[in-house]
Amino acid sequence: MWEIILEIAVELIPLSFLKRFRKGKEWTGVVEEIKTEGGFIPAKRNVIIVFRKQNGSTTRLKMRSDESLAYAIGQRYRKHSGESLPRPI
């Protein structure tokens, strides 16, 4: 029983550090693409927004459809460390 609990804890701990690490990054980028995925109910659809950062790499952020209304293709955004979503410049 304890072995199963320990295995689950070992698998979940790196996920929490990854999420915290992702919040810590700071970058500026332009929205390159907006994709919708899954679900027949519009309120439950997820949206993937692809950002092209200044260094040329891309970052994908997954969010709910109501959160994605603030983003437009070609517009510049800046993500500050400690925040999970970027803000417009």
Disulfide bonds with the S-S distance in Angstrom:
none
